[in-house]
């Protein structure tokens, strides 16, 4: 696959003025209470982020997942966690596909051999196909872009002494009860879980997340970071979004997202020739369109709608697109546009 395709992300598809189904962020701005927390934190920008602020953020995230604070590393978004993976010096990294491509890009850019592991029927994870020689395995759960939620026991089966198991849980907080999460697991050797706050709290422009794992593993991961790698606003956001009131609000948002996803699946499944991959557990759906997928995307763009192209994910083709879960009124526009596109549904 062309390197430029691996570096493609949905924000490129979502040009200003388009109805955005390309980016998997719930909402267009943080909730008022979070905005107020961040605004109050602005008065602290005149000084460097303190060790105390970092300790509070780590302790709050740790309490959320039932871990000690030294098993949390605050990140400038989940993407920073992927960028830091080469510091662990794996000899062979196995990356499960189709999935988010940034981990592979980071590893390859640093000269680390990457073996692509393809999922099996229905994009299911099959541990037996991962090479024994791989001392790092990377996968998403739930997986982007397939919306597949892998069983925690299947993911656990990938762990072994001497191997780092990297689980991208950027969308796990969109799963009710975070079932199948390993964020609180302390008995899995080499486990490194990466979490994001970007999606649920509409913080894509702030870059806030954290990693969870054994303290020694996190120290190795952070070995080459610069001084003050995390800004004051990110530390405030991590603290705020991991506190109990935020978790309660997140649970309500997840329930609403689930209702919207169910309605969206029903509406899209009624379009002749369009395949919706199920079951879906994340705030996005993988679609397979009949005919020319690039033509479909261009036609939707002409109608003012942005969707995420699928052929930049290894294992998917030009007839795949990913669409974010949106409220019914916005989905109505997407469905109408798809029906009008040549070779799709009643517009064929």
CORWO-V272499 format. One record per pair of residues at least 4 apart in sequence whose C-alpha atoms are under 7 Angstrom apart, sorted by the first residue. I is the first residue (numbers start at 0). J is the second residue. Records with the same first field share a line. If there is no record, write none. Layout:
I: J  J
//
This chain:
0: 4
1: 5
2: 6
3: 7
4: 311
5: 100  104  311  312
7: 311
9: 13  21  22  307
10: 21  22
12: 21  305  306  307
13: 17  19  21  22  305
17: 303  304  305
18: 303  304  305
19: 304  305  306
20: 305  306  322  323
21: 305  306  307  321  322  323
22: 323
23: 198  282  283  323
24: 197  198  199  201
25: 198  199  200  201
26: 201
27: 201
28: 201
29: 33  34  200  201  202
30: 34
31: 35
32: 36
33: 37
34: 38
35: 39
36: 40
37: 41  232  235
40: 232
44: 231
48: 52  227  230  231
49: 53
50: 54
51: 55
52: 56  234
53: 57  234
54: 58
55: 59  238
56: 60  234  237  238
57: 61  68  71  72  73
58: 62  68
59: 63  238  241  242
60: 64  238  241
61: 65  66  67  68  71
62: 66
63: 241
64: 182  183
65: 183
66: 70  183
69: 214
70: 211  212  213  214
71: 209  210  211  212
72: 209  210  211  217
73: 208  209  210
74: 79  80  207  208  209  210  229
75: 79  206  207  208  229
76: 195  206  207  208
77: 81  169  193  194  195  208  209
78: 82
79: 83
80: 84  193  210
81: 101  102  105
82: 105
83: 220
84: 220
85: 89  106  109
86: 220
87: 219  220
89: 111  134  135
90: 111  112  134
91: 111  112  113  132  133  134  135
92: 112  113  114  133  134  135  136
93: 113  114  115  116  129  133  135  136  137
94: 103  113  114  115  116  136  137  138
95: 115  116  117  118  137  138
96: 115  116  117  118  313  314
97: 117  312  313  314  315
98: 139  142  143  144  312
99: 143
100: 104  312
101: 105
102: 106
103: 107
104: 108
105: 109
106: 110  111
107: 111  112  113
116: 128  129
118: 122  123  124  125
119: 123  124  125
124: 149
126: 156  157
134: 161  162  163
135: 162  163  164
136: 163  164  165
137: 164  165  166
138: 165  166  167
139: 143  166  167  168
140: 148  149  166  167  168  171
141: 146  147  148  149  168  170  171  280  281
142: 146  147  148
144: 285  321
145: 284  285
146: 279  280  281  283  284  285
147: 278  279  280
148: 280
149: 153  154
150: 154  179
151: 155  179  180  181
152: 156
155: 187
158: 162  164  187  188  189
159: 188
160: 188  189
162: 189
163: 189  190  191
164: 189  190  191
165: 190  191  192
166: 191  192  193
167: 192  193  194
168: 192  193  194
169: 193  194  195
170: 281
171: 177  180
172: 177
173: 253  281  282
174: 178  253  280  281
175: 250  253
182: 192  211
190: 212
191: 210  211  212
192: 210  211  212
193: 209  210  211
194: 208  209  210
195: 207  208  209
196: 200  202  207  208
197: 201  202  203  206  207
198: 202
202: 206
205: 233
207: 233  237
208: 237
212: 216  217
213: 217
214: 218
215: 219
216: 220
217: 221
218: 222
224: 228
229: 233  234
230: 234
231: 235
232: 236
233: 237
234: 238
235: 239
236: 240
237: 241
238: 242
239: 245
240: 245
241: 245  246
242: 246
243: 247
244: 248
245: 249
246: 250
247: 251
248: 252
249: 253
250: 254
251: 255
252: 256
253: 257
254: 258
255: 259
256: 260  282
257: 261
258: 262
259: 263  324  325  326  327
260: 264  324
261: 265
262: 266
263: 267  330
264: 268  275
265: 269
267: 334
268: 273  274  275
270: 338  344
271: 343  344
272: 288  289  343  344
273: 287  288  289
274: 286  287  288
275: 284  285  286  287
276: 284  285  286
279: 284
282: 323  324
283: 321  322  323  324
284: 321  322  323
285: 319  320  321  322
286: 319  320  321
287: 318  319  320
288: 292  318  319
289: 318  342  343
290: 342
291: 295  318
292: 296  317  318  319
293: 297  317
294: 298
295: 299  340
296: 300  306
297: 301
298: 302  340
299: 303  304  305  336
300: 304  305
302: 336
306: 320  321  322
307: 320  321  322
308: 319  320  321
309: 315  316  317  319  320  321
310: 315  316  317  319
315: 319
325: 329  330
326: 330
327: 331
328: 332
329: 333
330: 334
331: 335
332: 336
333: 337
334: 338
335: 339
336: 340
337: 343
338: 343  344  345  346
339: 346
340: 346
341: 346  347
342: 346  347
343: 347
//
